Amino acid sequence: MVKYWPNNKGIELNNAVVNLFYNTRKKLRYNLSNQTGYYLYIDILNN
């Protein structure tokens, strides 16, 4: 089973949120795009 998101409050959830915002900021700053055939959680920001 693949774990996509933490289920409990705490440092694990906080770190997941920080990583989400960091990756989103990096994608917007460097105009990165998904070059694979898989959908990623930040693909909603595709141009």
C-alpha positions as a Markdown table, in Angstrom:
| # | Residue | x | y | z |
|---|---|---|---|---|
| 1 | Met | 0.0 | 0.0 | 0.0 |
| 2 | Val | 1.3 | 3.4 | -0.9 |
| 3 | Lys | 1.2 | 6.1 | 1.7 |
| 4 | Tyr | 0.4 | 9.4 | 0.1 |
| 5 | Trp | -0.3 | 11.6 | 3.2 |
| 6 | Pro | 0.1 | 11.3 | 7.0 |
| 7 | Asn | -3.0 | 10.5 | 8.9 |
| 8 | Asn | -2.2 | 12.0 | 12.3 |
| 9 | Lys | -1.4 | 15.4 | 13.6 |
| 10 | Gly | 2.2 | 16.1 | 14.4 |
| 11 | Ile | 5.6 | 16.7 | 13.0 |
| 12 | Glu | 5.1 | 14.2 | 10.2 |
| 13 | Leu | 2.1 | 16.1 | 8.9 |
| 14 | Asn | 3.8 | 19.5 | 9.3 |
| 15 | Asn | 6.8 | 18.2 | 7.3 |
| 16 | Ala | 4.6 | 16.9 | 4.5 |
| 17 | Val | 2.9 | 20.3 | 4.2 |
| 18 | Val | 6.2 | 22.1 | 4.2 |
| 19 | Asn | 7.5 | 19.8 | 1.5 |
| 20 | Leu | 4.4 | 20.4 | -0.6 |
| 21 | Phe | 4.8 | 24.2 | -0.4 |
| 22 | Tyr | 8.5 | 23.9 | -1.1 |
| 23 | Asn | 8.0 | 21.8 | -4.2 |
| 24 | Thr | 5.3 | 24.1 | -5.4 |
| 25 | Arg | 7.5 | 27.1 | -4.9 |
| 26 | Lys | 10.4 | 25.4 | -6.7 |
| 27 | Lys | 8.1 | 24.5 | -9.6 |
| 28 | Leu | 6.8 | 28.0 | -10.0 |
| 29 | Arg | 10.3 | 29.6 | -9.6 |
| 30 | Tyr | 12.1 | 27.4 | -12.1 |
| 31 | Asn | 9.1 | 26.7 | -14.4 |
| 32 | Leu | 9.6 | 22.9 | -14.0 |
| 33 | Ser | 7.3 | 20.6 | -15.8 |
| 34 | Asn | 6.5 | 16.9 | -15.4 |
| 35 | Gln | 8.4 | 15.0 | -18.1 |
| 36 | Thr | 7.1 | 11.6 | -17.1 |
| 37 | Gly | 3.9 | 9.7 | -17.9 |
| 38 | Tyr | 2.8 | 9.9 | -14.2 |
| 39 | Tyr | 0.6 | 12.5 | -12.6 |
| 40 | Leu | 2.1 | 14.3 | -9.7 |
| 41 | Tyr | 0.4 | 16.3 | -6.9 |
| 42 | Ile | 1.9 | 19.5 | -8.3 |
| 43 | Asp | 0.7 | 18.9 | -11.9 |
| 44 | Ile | -2.3 | 21.1 | -11.1 |
| 45 | Leu | 0.1 | 24.0 | -11.6 |
| 46 | Asn | 1.0 | 23.1 | -15.2 |
| 47 | Asn | 1.0 | 26.0 | -17.6 |
